[in-house]
């Protein structure tokens, strides 16, 4: 992970959900998936706050989607992971994997 | 969807007024969608409760949206910090704080009661000689089936009252 960039635990999870959902990532769907995939129940406002923080940091980008009737005619803000965000996630995973491979099995038990 | 199934209006209004205009639409949209999901999954009551909780959550998060451009004044941040510390230490020692606050409120209530008693005592005139022997005569009259209290009694009604007693 490059210097000076920090990705909190919840931020990482939310970023993963954005990556997982692809074109369908917005506040409600991310909150739902977080509960379904990771068992984390967080409030809608927490999701929004994290998403805006991620956008500030450049991990995701967003644009307003089309209006739909089930939302009372209001548009939703769709999020997409950026290349930078993807790279950061991969780096995180690689770092972890390399550390995991260094941990010998007997020392875990 | 019928008309009864609607989220509480006051939360919507609060969010409209307080959130930055570019965020209000997506927030209300997301809240509404969650509300409808909750109605379908649980009950209308649970959905409304969730809606209020989520809405209040957004109101709290309001402070995170305004990062960067707006510089909060230092003393305001300091006072915020005081309240936050007080709240957190209260959550930490709940029993201690409960006793503390209970004691304070009992003390304050006593002080107020004593104050009002003394005030009412001081409203009586004490400059005449033999002020202790001054009495106020009141009269209680039953008329049309209702007891009525009069705080002053004129001579006529005193006479009438005496006549009533004599009988």
Interface residues (C-beta under 8 A of the other chain):
Chain A: X26 X27 X28 X31 X32 X43 X44 X45 X46 X48 X49 X52 X53 X56 X64 X70 X71 X72 X74 X75 X76 X77
Chain B: X25 X26 X27 X28 X29 X30 X31 X32 X33 X34 X36 X37 X53 X54 X57 X58 X60 X61 X64 X65 X67 X68
